[in-house]
Amino acid sequence: MKSDDKGYKVDKEDKELTALLAEMKEYGEANHVPIINSQGLRVLTEAVAQKKPRRVLEIGTAIGYSTLYIAANSAGDVEIVTLELSDERADEAEDFIGRSRFAGQIDIIRGDAGENILRQSGSFDLVFIDAAKGQYPDYFRKVYPLLAEDGVVIADNVLFRGYVRGSGPVPRRFRTIVKRLREYIGMVTENDEFRTEIHEDGDGLAVSWRYR
């Protein structure tokens, strides 16, 4: 493994995956797909590489960009369940992921994430939340029973354009999102079972490590 110039890890021997991820990034930027930015990706992949999960739940697939980075930095036999509301995005993700060596290890489930979380069983070593920001507290409550005793929950965009920790006025259209994200941060920072770090990289990532 090596780190590229933005800090996240790629396998220098896996030229096909490297080329596919570059294609996905270009596609996402050209088509305004909300994929994780390079700063946030570095924090995500470092946490995944540290944890080396064998079972992952991702809430919010988009085109599968972060999904493949998670797969590349997890244990070799990782199984990933990823939830996506949009059929269009799920179709795109299936196409991209189907071209990767991880195709048989990733299960894309379509529909409402809040409902599909409740249909999951077993435990997950790592949960990555990157979907509807106003639903983060609900997602956390629902994944909590599924999280391994030493699992980690990573949530993207928790600082939401600087409004969550900012002192200035919040535009009316963002007030509910900001309120819910503040609630989420409170849930993971005030819970004695978790050690949470809020990284300001990108749009803010909360990395919450659960103690045994």
C-alpha positions as a Python dict, from the first residue, in 0.01 Angstrom:
ca = {
    (1, 'M'): (0, 0, 0),
    (2, 'K'): (106, 361, -45),
    (3, 'S'): (-36, 704, 21),
    (4, 'D'): (-101, 928, -278),
    (5, 'D'): (-54, 1305, -271),
    (6, 'K'): (-386, 1358, -93),
    (7, 'G'): (-307, 1114, 186),
    (8, 'Y'): (-556, 832, 132),
    (9, 'K'): (-439, 481, 60),
    (10, 'V'): (-447, 298, -269),
    (11, 'D'): (-283, -26, -375),
    (12, 'K'): (-5, 64, -615),
    (13, 'E'): (-20, -285, -767),
    (14, 'D'): (-393, -263, -838),
    (15, 'K'): (-381, -47, -1148),
    (16, 'E'): (-733, -143, -1252),
    (17, 'L'): (-884, -26, -922),
    (18, 'T'): (-677, 293, -928),
    (19, 'A'): (-798, 371, -1280),
    (20, 'L'): (-1159, 288, -1190),
    (21, 'L'): (-1154, 518, -886),
    (22, 'A'): (-1007, 800, -1096),
    (23, 'E'): (-1284, 747, -1351),
    (24, 'M'): (-1548, 752, -1075),
    (25, 'K'): (-1409, 1073, -930),
    (26, 'E'): (-1415, 1240, -1271),
    (27, 'Y'): (-1768, 1114, -1335),
    (28, 'G'): (-1887, 1235, -995),
    (29, 'E'): (-1743, 1582, -1042),
    (30, 'A'): (-1880, 1612, -1398),
    (31, 'N'): (-2228, 1496, -1297),
    (32, 'H'): (-2249, 1673, -959),
    (33, 'V'): (-2266, 1348, -763),
    (34, 'P'): (-2203, 1417, -391),
    (35, 'I'): (-1899, 1191, -343),
    (36, 'I'): (-1669, 1234, -44),
    (37, 'N'): (-1400, 1497, -97),
    (38, 'S'): (-1028, 1427, -79),
    (39, 'Q'): (-980, 1567, 273),
    (40, 'G'): (-1264, 1363, 415),
    (41, 'L'): (-1152, 1058, 219),
    (42, 'R'): (-814, 1068, 388),
    (43, 'V'): (-973, 1059, 735),
    (44, 'L'): (-1213, 782, 629),
    (45, 'T'): (-949, 555, 481),
    (46, 'E'): (-710, 605, 770),
    (47, 'A'): (-980, 499, 1016),
    (48, 'V'): (-1081, 202, 799),
    (49, 'A'): (-718, 92, 760),
    (50, 'Q'): (-671, 113, 1136),
    (51, 'K'): (-984, -91, 1206),
    (52, 'K'): (-951, -345, 921),
    (53, 'P'): (-1322, -435, 944),
    (54, 'R'): (-1459, -764, 816),
    (55, 'R'): (-1820, -647, 802),
    (56, 'V'): (-1925, -293, 707),
    (57, 'L'): (-2257, -109, 681),
    (58, 'E'): (-2257, 200, 461),
    (59, 'I'): (-2555, 435, 467),
    (60, 'G'): (-2553, 625, 139),
    (61, 'T'): (-2388, 455, -159),
    (62, 'A'): (-2414, 723, -429),
    (63, 'I'): (-2201, 576, -713),
    (64, 'G'): (-1995, 353, -484),
    (65, 'Y'): (-1683, 572, -467),
    (66, 'S'): (-1637, 563, -89),
    (67, 'T'): (-1759, 201, -90),
    (68, 'L'): (-1462, 89, -297),
    (69, 'Y'): (-1215, 289, -87),
    (70, 'I'): (-1357, 124, 224),
    (71, 'A'): (-1324, -218, 60),
    (72, 'A'): (-964, -152, -45),
    (73, 'N'): (-860, -58, 310),
    (74, 'S'): (-1056, -327, 499),
    (75, 'A'): (-972, -690, 572),
    (76, 'G'): (-931, -895, 256),
    (77, 'D'): (-1251, -1092, 317),
    (78, 'V'): (-1462, -786, 403),
    (79, 'E'): (-1835, -794, 339),
    (80, 'I'): (-2003, -459, 277),
    (81, 'V'): (-2375, -384, 290),
    (82, 'T'): (-2446, -44, 139),
    (83, 'L'): (-2784, 131, 137),
    (84, 'E'): (-2901, 367, -138),
    (85, 'L'): (-3237, 540, -182),
    (86, 'S'): (-3197, 645, -547),
    (87, 'D'): (-3243, 378, -812),
    (88, 'E'): (-3041, 589, -1056),
    (89, 'R'): (-2746, 609, -818),
    (90, 'A'): (-2776, 241, -729),
    (91, 'D'): (-2764, 152, -1100),
    (92, 'E'): (-2450, 360, -1141),
    (93, 'A'): (-2294, 205, -832),
    (94, 'E'): (-2371, -147, -956),
    (95, 'D'): (-2198, -69, -1283),
    (96, 'F'): (-1884, 74, -1123),
    (97, 'I'): (-1860, -180, -841),
    (98, 'G'): (-1929, -463, -1086),
    (99, 'R'): (-1609, -369, -1266),
    (100, 'S'): (-1400, -400, -950),
    (101, 'R'): (-1245, -702, -779),
    (102, 'F'): (-1478, -640, -483),
    (103, 'A'): (-1800, -699, -677),
    (104, 'G'): (-1879, -1024, -497),
    (105, 'Q'): (-1819, -871, -154),
    (106, 'I'): (-2053, -571, -180),
    (107, 'D'): (-2431, -590, -151),
    (108, 'I'): (-2625, -280, -264),
    (109, 'I'): (-2968, -255, -103),
    (110, 'R'): (-3215, -9, -253),
    (111, 'G'): (-3479, 188, -68),
    (112, 'D'): (-3518, 394, 247),
    (113, 'A'): (-3210, 355, 465),
    (114, 'G'): (-3399, 400, 790),
    (115, 'E'): (-3621, 105, 701),
    (116, 'N'): (-3343, -111, 558),
    (117, 'I'): (-3118, -71, 862),
    (118, 'L'): (-3389, -242, 1065),
    (119, 'R'): (-3379, -538, 825),
    (120, 'Q'): (-3009, -606, 893),
    (121, 'S'): (-2886, -879, 1126),
    (122, 'G'): (-2557, -977, 1280),
    (123, 'S'): (-2298, -721, 1382),
    (124, 'F'): (-2092, -467, 1190),
    (125, 'D'): (-1735, -370, 1271),
    (126, 'L'): (-1770, -35, 1097),
    (127, 'V'): (-2060, 188, 996),
    (128, 'F'): (-2017, 480, 756),
    (129, 'I'): (-2300, 735, 749),
    (130, 'D'): (-2315, 963, 446),
    (131, 'A'): (-2682, 1005, 355),
    (132, 'A'): (-2965, 1242, 453),
    (133, 'K'): (-2806, 1473, 710),
    (134, 'G'): (-3130, 1536, 894),
    (135, 'Q'): (-3160, 1162, 965),
    (136, 'Y'): (-2822, 1112, 1135),
    (137, 'P'): (-2962, 1080, 1491),
    (138, 'D'): (-3220, 827, 1370),
    (139, 'Y'): (-2955, 631, 1179),
    (140, 'F'): (-2733, 618, 1486),
    (141, 'R'): (-3012, 491, 1710),
    (142, 'K'): (-3093, 219, 1458),
    (143, 'V'): (-2735, 103, 1393),
    (144, 'Y'): (-2637, 102, 1760),
    (145, 'P'): (-2779, -250, 1826),
    (146, 'L'): (-2592, -378, 1519),
    (147, 'L'): (-2253, -231, 1609),
    (148, 'A'): (-1980, -462, 1735),
    (149, 'E'): (-1861, -399, 2090),
    (150, 'D'): (-1536, -256, 1955),
    (151, 'G'): (-1688, -110, 1639),
    (152, 'V'): (-1650, 235, 1487),
    (153, 'V'): (-1908, 474, 1342),
    (154, 'I'): (-1792, 736, 1093),
    (155, 'A'): (-2025, 1016, 984),
    (156, 'D'): (-1950, 1261, 703),
    (157, 'N'): (-2056, 1627, 669),
    (158, 'V'): (-2125, 1670, 1041),
    (159, 'L'): (-2007, 2034, 1037),
    (160, 'F'): (-2224, 2112, 733),
    (161, 'R'): (-2072, 2415, 562),
    (162, 'G'): (-1947, 2554, 892),
    (163, 'Y'): (-2298, 2615, 1030),
    (164, 'V'): (-2297, 2340, 1295),
    (165, 'R'): (-2019, 2494, 1503),
    (166, 'G'): (-2051, 2845, 1368),
    (167, 'S'): (-2192, 3137, 1565),
    (168, 'G'): (-2358, 3312, 1273),
    (169, 'P'): (-2721, 3280, 1162),
    (170, 'V'): (-2827, 2961, 988),
    (171, 'P'): (-3037, 3000, 671),
    (172, 'R'): (-3393, 2887, 729),
    (173, 'R'): (-3369, 2601, 476),
    (174, 'F'): (-3077, 2449, 669),
    (175, 'R'): (-3202, 2492, 1026),
    (176, 'T'): (-3345, 2143, 1069),
    (177, 'I'): (-3032, 1981, 923),
    (178, 'V'): (-2804, 2185, 1149),
    (179, 'K'): (-3020, 2108, 1453),
    (180, 'R'): (-3010, 1735, 1382),
    (181, 'L'): (-2635, 1734, 1318),
    (182, 'R'): (-2578, 1913, 1648),
    (183, 'E'): (-2796, 1648, 1809),
    (184, 'Y'): (-2589, 1374, 1643),
    (185, 'I'): (-2261, 1523, 1764),
    (186, 'G'): (-2405, 1542, 2115),
    (187, 'M'): (-2514, 1178, 2097),
    (188, 'V'): (-2168, 1048, 2009),
    (189, 'T'): (-1958, 1285, 2219),
    (190, 'E'): (-2162, 1256, 2539),
    (191, 'N'): (-2193, 877, 2525),
    (192, 'D'): (-1940, 713, 2758),
    (193, 'E'): (-1924, 406, 2534),
    (194, 'F'): (-1759, 605, 2256),
    (195, 'R'): (-1445, 809, 2204),
    (196, 'T'): (-1528, 1056, 1930),
    (197, 'E'): (-1300, 1277, 1726),
    (198, 'I'): (-1449, 1553, 1510),
    (199, 'H'): (-1220, 1613, 1213),
    (200, 'E'): (-1265, 1943, 1034),
    (201, 'D'): (-1125, 1798, 712),
    (202, 'G'): (-1361, 1850, 421),
    (203, 'D'): (-1708, 1919, 560),
    (204, 'G'): (-1634, 1756, 894),
    (205, 'L'): (-1613, 1387, 986),
    (206, 'A'): (-1705, 1238, 1323),
    (207, 'V'): (-1512, 919, 1400),
    (208, 'S'): (-1659, 739, 1701),
    (209, 'W'): (-1469, 442, 1844),
    (210, 'R'): (-1669, 215, 2071),
    (211, 'Y'): (-1495, 59, 2369),
    (212, 'R'): (-1520, -309, 2450),
}
